Amino acid sequence: MQKKLSQLLAAFPYYEKDGDADPVIEWLAFDSRDVRAGTLFFALPGTHTTGAVFIPAAVAAGACAVVYEGSLPEQTVQAMRRAGTVSVRVESARFAMSPASAAFYDNPSGKLRVIGVTGTEGKSSTVSFIWQLLCLCGKKAGFISTVQYSVGGGAIDNAEHQTTPEAPVVQRMLHEMVCNGCEYAVVEASSHGLSRRLNRLGDVVFDVGVMMNVTHEHLEFHGTREQYCSDKANLFRALDAEYHIKNGARVPVFGVVNADDHAALYFRNAACAPVAGFSVRTPETANLPDVPPNMPVLYASGIVSDAMGTAFLMRGENGFDCNALVQCPLPGAFNANNLLAALIVVSRLTQLPLEQAAGLCAKLMPVRGRMTEIDCGQPYEVIVDYAHTPSSFEQIFPPIRSRVKGKIISVFGSGGERDIQKRPVQGRIAAVYSDIVLLCDEDPRGEKSAELLSMIAVGCREAGMVAGKDYFIIPPRQDAIRFAFGLAEPGDAVLLLGKAHENSIIYKDYVMPYDEIGEAVQALGDRGFRR
């Protein structure tokens, strides 16, 4: 790709440019290590430093223009002028990065049918199921998620920890989907990605928005639960008409919400487009909010789930005319929600009847690190899952507790420099359902492991657990896993939570390569169990 700098600046709401030069931009970067000749470098503010510190390195690497905010040291200004690097001051470098990226890659979301999926839990799985079902319908589709991504071919493991990448990465991937002939793009839309402060998805034209749930998470960034909910609802505010014109065709615009969630009505009211719902409510769930009036809803009932998969009856009301049995090789009753959302999206986009779409669910593949069973011949269960919030703990623990006759041994931690309010809640929920809890590193980042894990332990003690008997603090994750396997007996279940698909553990001064599933297999092998 090549664009004149002036073509990108035209997308900015405000800027001040130093000089009259109009260089040709051949690459976008927000990390000075990724800069090469012809790069437009965005000097982003960070948690611990400012991007301006890295401008000299970017200039030395060949950046022909720099977008920054605030003020720069005089020596940096002079160095850029000597190098012929154009400087552009904006109100927010991070916000400006989105429209510039969209313009650089020729606004690729305007050429795709784009589905955004948001929620505290279930995003990655739902994105994967929508993508898989579209492919099973014979459609060419790509997707971006926490776990994997595809730009038109097979799924590739995502090496990053970010759920929603920065705007240049999102727009580049969408552009590659267009180049590869994709008609659809499914995007995991995190609250950070949807926030106007970060603006990672601000210039993606969404045609479909899906809300899975809104629970307690990321308050260290959003400040309040209300702001967290509002930032997520930006996805539905983008559903600003009943259809969009893309590639000369009318593309239907609609939303899909979890009708069992207290935020369902809020999200429906945020959209100008039609909104449908999905629900797993039963007569026993009287505590759930009322279904928004006159909303078409797809229901799941009679949910049965075990290690081999999940099955349920699907029926519709208020416009959904269907009655079908859904069976899939996906363990975890919570997948009923994910499947209902995916089926609504795919049926409406492709015009395939819901009953026929439901028949494709038997061909779905599980998502790595989502209720993944590890079987090396050991006489106890080992399950790897990404659960790392109180609400996800509430989802996965009860069904496992109801069927496991022996002990439940839980191994988990909590992310450093993230929401601290959830930590004791995690400990309390795990203690209620587990016989033994082992607290270990997840991503301590700049925090001290022992102090972080002690905050989780408060919840364990509140639930009646005793240190050194019922719960243990073992920061090195590999050691905690081996300790857990040493305690496990026939009929027990060991739950490894919080890391799943991620490929590293982040500490203050280094990043340690790490593979939870591989580590578990190796630890079982050390005990004489082999696949």
C-alpha positions in Angstrom: 0.0 0.0 0.0 1.1 3.6 -0.7 -0.7 6.8 0.3 0.4 10.4 0.5 0.5 11.7 4.0 -2.1 14.4 3.0 -4.5 11.6 2.1 -4.3 10.2 5.7 -4.4 13.6 7.4 -7.7 14.4 5.6 -9.3 11.8 7.9 -8.1 13.6 11.1 -10.6 15.9 12.9 -7.7 18.2 13.9 -3.9 18.4 13.3 -0.9 20.7 13.2 1.7 19.8 10.7 5.4 21.0 10.8 6.4 21.8 7.2 5.0 21.5 3.7 6.5 18.1 2.8 4.0 15.4 1.7 5.9 12.1 1.9 4.6 8.8 0.5 3.5 6.5 3.4 4.2 2.8 2.8 3.7 1.4 6.3 2.1 2.2 9.6 3.6 1.5 13.0 3.0 2.2 16.7 6.0 0.3 17.9 9.4 1.8 17.0 10.8 -1.7 16.5 8.4 -2.2 13.6 9.5 1.0 11.8 11.1 0.8 8.3 11.6 3.3 5.5 8.5 5.1 4.5 6.7 4.5 7.8 4.1 6.8 9.5 4.9 6.3 13.2 2.3 6.9 15.9 3.9 7.9 19.2 1.3 6.6 21.6 1.0 7.4 25.3 1.6 4.4 27.5 1.0 3.2 31.0 4.5 3.6 32.2 6.1 5.9 29.5 5.2 8.1 26.5 5.6 7.2 22.9 7.7 10.4 22.4 10.6 8.7 24.0 10.7 6.3 21.0 10.5 8.9 18.3 14.4 9.2 17.8 14.5 5.4 17.3 11.7 5.6 14.8 13.4 8.4 12.9 16.6 6.5 12.9 14.8 3.4 11.5 13.4 5.4 8.6 10.1 6.9 9.7 9.2 9.7 7.2 6.4 11.1 9.4 5.4 11.0 13.1 2.0 11.6 14.7 2.2 12.6 18.4 0.3 14.4 21.1 1.3 17.0 23.7 4.8 18.6 23.3 8.2 17.3 22.3 11.7 18.0 23.6 13.4 20.6 21.4 16.2 18.1 20.6 13.6 15.7 19.2 12.0 18.4 17.1 15.4 19.4 15.7 16.4 15.8 15.0 13.2 15.2 13.0 13.8 18.3 11.0 17.4 17.3 10.2 16.2 13.9 9.1 13.4 15.4 7.0 10.8 13.6 9.1 7.4 15.4 9.1 5.8 15.8 12.5 2.1 16.0 13.0 0.6 17.0 16.4 -2.9 15.8 17.2 -5.2 15.9 20.2 -4.9 12.1 20.6 -2.4 10.0 18.7 -4.2 6.8 19.6 -7.6 8.1 18.4 -6.1 9.5 15.1 -4.5 6.1 14.4 -7.9 4.6 13.5 -9.1 6.9 10.7 -5.5 7.0 9.3 -5.4 3.2 9.3 -8.8 2.9 7.6 -7.8 5.5 5.0 -4.4 3.8 4.4 -6.0 0.4 3.7 -8.8 1.9 1.5 -11.6 1.4 4.2 -11.8 -2.4 3.9 -14.8 -2.8 6.2 -16.9 -1.0 3.6 -16.3 -4.0 1.3 -17.1 -6.7 3.8 -20.1 -7.8 5.8 -18.7 -7.3 9.3 -20.0 -9.0 12.4 -18.8 -7.7 15.8 -19.1 -9.8 19.0 -18.7 -8.2 22.4 -19.3 -9.4 26.0 -17.4 -10.3 29.1 -17.5 -14.0 28.3 -18.1 -16.1 25.2 -16.7 -13.7 22.6 -13.9 -16.0 21.2 -16.1 -19.1 21.1 -19.0 -17.2 19.4 -16.7 -15.6 16.9 -15.3 -19.0 16.0 -18.7 -20.6 15.7 -20.0 -17.9 13.4 -16.9 -18.2 11.2 -17.1 -22.0 11.1 -20.8 -22.0 10.3 -20.3 -19.4 7.5 -17.6 -21.6 6.1 -19.8 -24.7 6.4 -22.4 -22.7 4.4 -19.9 -22.3 1.6 -19.1 -18.6 2.4 -15.6 -17.1 2.3 -15.0 -15.5 5.7 -12.2 -14.3 7.9 -12.1 -13.6 11.6 -10.1 -11.9 14.4 -10.2 -13.2 18.0 -8.2 -13.6 21.1 -7.4 -17.2 20.3 -7.0 -17.4 16.6 -7.5 -15.4 13.4 -8.0 -16.0 9.7 -7.7 -13.6 6.7 -9.4 -16.0 4.3 -7.6 -19.3 4.8 -7.3 -21.6 7.8 -7.3 -20.5 11.4 -3.9 -19.3 12.8 -3.0 -19.1 16.5 -3.0 -15.6 17.8 0.4 -14.9 19.4 -0.8 -11.7 21.1 -2.6 -11.2 24.4 -4.8 -8.4 23.1 -8.4 -9.4 22.4 -8.8 -6.5 19.9 -5.5 -5.5 18.1 -4.6 -1.8 17.6 -6.3 -0.1 14.6 -3.5 -0.6 12.0 -3.5 -4.3 12.7 -7.3 -4.6 12.5 -7.5 -2.6 9.3 -4.6 -4.5 7.7 -6.2 -7.8 8.5 -9.6 -6.7 7.1 -7.7 -5.5 3.9 -6.1 -8.9 3.6 -9.5 -10.5 3.9 -10.8 -8.3 1.0 -7.7 -9.2 -1.1 -8.3 -12.9 -0.4 -11.9 -12.7 -1.6 -13.7 -12.8 1.7 -17.3 -11.6 1.9 -17.6 -11.8 5.7 -15.4 -10.7 8.6 -16.1 -11.7 12.2 -14.4 -9.5 14.8 -14.0 -10.0 18.5 -14.8 -6.6 19.9 -13.5 -6.0 23.4 -14.5 -3.1 25.6 -11.0 -1.7 25.1 -11.4 -2.0 21.4 -14.8 -0.3 21.4 -13.8 2.5 23.8 -13.6 6.0 22.3 -10.4 6.5 24.3 -8.5 3.8 22.4 -10.6 3.9 19.3 -9.2 0.6 17.9 -12.5 -0.2 16.1 -13.8 3.4 15.6 -13.5 3.2 11.8 -14.8 -0.3 11.3 -18.3 -0.3 9.6 -20.2 -3.0 11.5 -23.3 -4.6 10.0 -24.1 -7.0 12.8 -23.5 -6.5 16.6 -23.7 -9.4 19.1 -23.8 -8.9 22.9 -23.1 -12.0 24.9 -23.2 -10.6 28.4 -22.0 -7.7 30.6 -20.5 -8.7 34.0 -17.7 -7.5 36.3 -14.4 -6.9 34.4 -11.8 -4.3 33.4 -12.9 -1.6 35.9 -9.2 -0.6 36.2 -9.6 0.9 32.7 -13.3 1.9 32.5 -13.7 3.1 36.0 -17.3 2.0 36.6 -19.5 -0.8 35.5 -21.7 1.8 33.8 -18.9 3.1 31.7 -17.8 -0.5 30.9 -21.3 -1.2 29.6 -21.5 2.0 27.7 -18.2 1.4 25.9 -19.4 -2.1 24.9 -22.6 -0.6 23.6 -20.6 1.5 21.1 -20.9 -1.6 18.9 -24.7 -1.3 18.9 -24.5 2.5 18.4 -22.7 1.7 15.2 -25.8 -0.2 14.0 -27.1 3.1 12.7 -29.5 2.0 9.9 -31.6 -0.9 8.8 -29.1 -1.6 6.0 -25.7 -0.5 4.6 -24.6 -0.2 1.0 -21.5 -2.2 0.4 -20.1 -3.1 -3.0 -23.3 -1.7 -4.5 -25.6 -4.1 -2.5 -27.9 -3.6 0.4 -26.5 -5.4 3.5 -28.9 -6.0 6.4 -27.9 -4.4 9.7 -29.1 -6.0 12.9 -28.2 -6.7 16.5 -28.3 -9.9 18.6 -28.4 -9.7 22.4 -28.5 -12.1 25.4 -32.1 -11.6 26.5 -31.1 -13.1 29.9 -28.7 -10.3 30.6 -29.7 -7.2 32.5 -28.1 -5.0 29.8 -30.2 -6.5 27.0 -32.7 -3.6 26.8 -29.8 -1.0 27.1 -28.1 -2.5 24.1 -31.3 -2.9 22.1 -32.1 0.8 22.7 -28.5 1.8 21.6 -29.1 0.5 18.1 -31.2 2.0 15.3 -31.4 -1.4 13.5 -33.6 -4.3 14.4 -32.4 -6.4 17.4 -33.2 -10.1 18.2 -32.4 -12.1 21.3 -31.4 -15.5 22.6 -32.1 -17.1 25.9 -31.6 -20.2 28.0 -34.1 -19.2 30.7 -36.3 -21.8 32.4 -39.2 -21.5 34.8 -36.6 -21.8 37.6 -34.7 -18.7 36.6 -37.2 -16.2 37.9 -34.4 -13.8 38.8 -33.7 -13.0 35.2 -34.9 -9.7 33.8 -37.9 -9.5 31.5 -37.3 -10.1 27.8 -37.5 -6.7 26.0 -41.0 -6.4 24.6 -41.8 -7.6 21.0 -38.2 -8.9 20.6 -37.8 -12.0 18.4 -36.1 -14.6 20.7 -34.5 -17.9 20.2 -34.6 -20.2 23.2 -32.6 -23.2 24.3 -34.2 -25.7 26.7 -33.3 -29.2 28.1 -29.6 -28.5 27.9 -27.4 -31.6 28.4 -23.7 -31.3 28.5 -20.8 -33.6 29.3 -17.1 -34.1 28.3 -18.2 -35.2 24.8 -20.5 -32.3 23.9 -23.7 -30.4 24.3 -27.3 -30.9 23.1 -30.4 -28.8 23.6 -33.8 -28.1 22.1 -34.1 -24.8 20.1 -37.4 -23.0 19.6 -38.3 -19.5 18.6 -40.9 -16.8 19.4 -42.0 -13.5 18.0 -40.7 -14.0 14.5 -38.4 -17.0 14.9 -40.2 -20.0 13.4 -38.2 -23.0 14.4 -38.2 -26.1 16.5 -35.0 -28.2 16.3 -32.6 -30.4 18.2 -29.0 -28.9 18.3 -26.1 -31.3 18.9 -22.5 -30.4 18.9 -19.1 -31.8 20.1 -18.6 -28.8 22.4 -18.4 -29.5 26.1 -19.8 -26.9 28.5 -23.5 -26.0 28.9 -22.6 -22.3 28.4 -22.0 -23.1 24.8 -25.8 -23.1 24.3 -25.7 -19.3 24.5 -22.8 -19.1 22.1 -24.5 -21.4 19.6 -27.8 -19.6 19.7 -26.1 -16.3 19.0 -24.1 -17.8 16.1 -27.1 -19.5 14.6 -29.2 -16.2 14.6 -26.3 -14.3 12.9 -25.6 -17.0 10.2 -29.2 -17.7 9.5 -30.1 -14.0 9.0 -27.0 -13.3 6.9 -27.2 -16.3 4.6 -31.0 -16.8 4.6 -30.4 -20.4 5.6 -33.4 -21.6 7.8 -32.5 -22.0 11.5 -33.2 -25.8 11.4 -30.7 -26.3 8.6 -28.1 -24.1 10.3 -28.6 -26.1 13.5 -27.7 -29.3 11.6 -24.3 -27.9 10.8 -23.4 -27.6 14.5 -22.5 -31.3 14.6 -19.4 -30.3 12.5 -18.2 -27.5 14.7 -14.7 -27.8 16.2 -14.0 -26.8 19.8 -11.9 -23.7 20.5 -8.5 -24.3 22.0 -8.4 -23.6 25.7 -12.2 -23.6 26.1 -13.1 -26.6 28.3 -10.2 -28.5 26.7 -9.9 -32.0 28.2 -6.3 -33.4 28.4 -6.2 -37.1 28.4 -2.8 -38.8 28.8 -4.3 -41.9 30.5 -4.3 -40.4 34.0 -7.1 -41.6 36.3 -8.4 -38.1 36.9 -9.7 -35.3 34.7 -7.6 -32.4 33.6 -9.5 -29.5 32.1 -7.9 -26.3 30.6 -10.2 -23.2 30.3 -9.7 -19.5 29.9 -12.1 -18.6 32.8 -10.6 -15.6 34.6 -13.6 -13.6 35.8 -16.1 -14.2 38.6 -18.9 -14.6 36.1 -16.9 -17.2 34.1 -16.2 -19.1 37.3 -19.9 -19.1 38.1 -20.4 -20.7 34.6 -17.9 -23.5 34.7 -17.8 -24.6 38.3 -21.4 -25.7 39.0 -21.7 -28.3 36.2 -18.3 -29.8 37.0 -19.1 -29.9 40.7 -22.4 -31.7 40.0 -20.8 -34.6 38.1 -17.3 -35.0 39.7 -17.5 -37.5 42.5 -13.9 -36.9 43.8 -12.1 -33.7 44.6 -11.9 -30.6 42.5 -8.5 -29.0 42.5 -8.4 -25.5 41.0 -5.3 -23.8 39.7 -5.5 -20.1 38.8 -4.3 -16.6 39.4 -5.3 -13.1 38.3 -3.9 -10.5 35.9 -1.6 -7.9 37.4 -2.3 -4.2 36.8 -5.9 -5.1 36.1 -9.2 -5.0 38.0 -8.3 -5.7 41.7 -11.9 -5.8 42.9 -12.5 -9.2 41.2 -9.6 -11.0 43.0 -11.2 -11.9 46.3 -14.5 -12.7 44.5 -12.6 -15.2 42.3 -11.1 -16.8 45.4 -14.5 -17.0 47.1 -16.2 -18.6 44.2 -13.4 -21.1 43.6 -13.4 -22.0 47.3 -17.1 -22.7 47.3 -16.9 -25.3 44.5 -13.3 -26.6 45.0 -11.8 -28.9 47.6 -8.3 -27.5 47.0 -7.3 -24.2 45.5 -3.7 -23.5 44.2 -3.0 -19.8 43.5 -0.3 -19.1 41.0 1.0 -16.6 38.4 -1.2 -15.6 35.5 0.3 -12.4 34.2 1.7 -10.5 37.3 3.1 -7.7 35.1 4.5 -5.0 37.4 2.9 -6.4 40.6 4.5 -8.7 43.1 3.2 -12.2 42.8 2.8 -12.9 46.5 0.9 -9.7 47.1 -1.4 -10.2 44.2 -2.2 -13.8 45.0 -2.8 -12.9 48.7 -5.7 -10.7 47.5 -7.3 -13.7 45.9 -6.7 -15.7 49.1 -8.8 -13.3 51.1 -11.8 -14.8 49.3 -10.7 -18.3 49.9 -10.6 -17.6 53.7 -14.0 -15.9 53.6 -15.4 -19.2 52.2 -13.8 -21.1 55.1 -10.6 -22.4 53.5 -7.5 -22.7 55.6 -4.0 -21.8 54.3 -1.7 -24.8 53.8 -4.6 -27.2 54.1 -7.3 -26.1 51.6 -5.5 -23.5 49.6 -1.8 -22.8 48.7 0.0 -19.9 47.2 2.6 -21.3 44.7 3.6 -18.4 42.3 5.5 -20.4 39.7 2.7 -21.8 37.5 4.6 -24.9 36.5 5.2 -25.8 40.1 1.5 -25.3 41.0 0.4 -27.6 38.2 2.8 -30.3 39.3 1.7 -29.9 42.9 -2.0 -30.3 41.8 -1.2 -33.5 39.9 0.6 -34.8 42.9 -2.6 -34.3 45.0 -5.0 -35.7 42.4 -6.5 -39.1 42.9 -8.8 -41.3 40.8 -12.1 -39.6 40.1 -10.8 -36.1 40.9 -10.8 -33.2 38.5 -7.9 -30.7 38.1 -9.0 -27.3 36.6 -6.2 -25.2 35.0 -7.8 -21.7 34.6 -6.9 -18.4 33.2 -4.1 -19.0 30.6 -5.6 -21.5 28.1 -4.5 -20.4 24.6 -2.0 -17.7 25.7 1.6 -18.3 24.9 3.4 -16.4 27.6 3.3 -15.2 31.2 4.1 -11.5 31.6 6.3 -10.4 34.4 7.6 -6.9 35.2 11.0 -7.2 33.4 10.5 -10.1 31.0 8.0 -12.2 29.2 8.3 -16.0 29.8 7.2 -18.3 26.9 4.4 -20.6 28.2 1.9 -23.1 26.9 -0.6 -24.3 29.4 -1.7 -27.4 27.5 1.9 -28.3 26.7 2.9 -27.8 30.3 0.1 -30.0 31.5 1.0 -32.8 29.1 4.7 -32.6 30.1 3.8 -32.7 33.8 1.6 -35.7 33.3 4.4 -37.3 31.3 6.7 -36.8 34.2 4.3 -38.8 36.3 4.3 -41.6 33.7 1.2 -40.8 31.7 1.4 -40.5 27.9 -1.0 -39.7 25.2 
